[in-house]
Amino acid sequence: QVSFVESGGAVVQPGGSLRLSCVASGYSFRTYTISWYRQAPGKERELVASLAAIGSNSRYHNSVKGRFTISRDNSRNTAYLQMNSLDPEDTADYSCSVLIHPARFWGQGTQVTVSP
C-alpha cells in the first residue's frame, strides 16, 4: 500500500533553516507529482509546494515563494522540502502526499515549530 515516512521536523528559531524528507513506498514514485502540505493548529490544511514527475515544473504557496524549495530523488523514492528564512507563521505539521486518481494518500507528518 502507499505510504510515506516524513522526517526532519524540529524546533528552530526564526530565520533558521530545515530540510524535510519524505520517503515513499507502495507505488511508482517517479510517475506522480509529489506534494508537501501543512496544517497549523486551528487552520485548514494548505498546499505548500508540489513537484511534477517529469521535468522541473513546481509550484509554491505564495507565502513560501523564494524561501522554500521542493526537490525529489527518484532513485531514492524521496522528496525533500528545503525551508529557509523560517518564520513563526511556518509552524505547522508538514506531510507529503500523492494523488493517484481518485484517491489522495498522506503521510503521518513531521512537526515544524518556529519559535524564539
HELIX and SHEET records of a PDB file:
HELIX    1   1 PHE A   29  THR A   31  5                                   3    
HELIX    2   2 ASN A   62  VAL A   64  5                                   3    
HELIX    3   3 ASN A   74  ARG A   76  5                                   3    
HELIX    4   4 PRO A   88  ASP A   90  5                                   3    
SHEET    1   A 4 SER A   3  SER A   7  0                                        
SHEET    2   A 4 LEU A  18  SER A  25 -1                                        
SHEET    3   A 4 THR A  78  MET A  83 -1                                        
SHEET    4   A 4 PHE A  68  ASP A  73 -1                                        
SHEET    1   B 6 VAL A  11  VAL A  12  0                                        
SHEET    2   B 6 THR A 110  VAL A 114  1                                        
SHEET    3   B 6 ALA A  92  ILE A 100 -1                                        
SHEET    4   B 6 ILE A  34  GLN A  39 -1                                        
SHEET    5   B 6 GLU A  46  LEU A  51 -1                                        
SHEET    6   B 6 SER A  58  TYR A  60 -1                                        
SHEET    1   C 4 VAL A  11  VAL A  12  0                                        
SHEET    2   C 4 THR A 110  VAL A 114  1                                        
SHEET    3   C 4 ALA A  92  ILE A 100 -1                                        
SHEET    4   C 4 ALA A 103  TRP A 106 -1                                        
END                                                                             
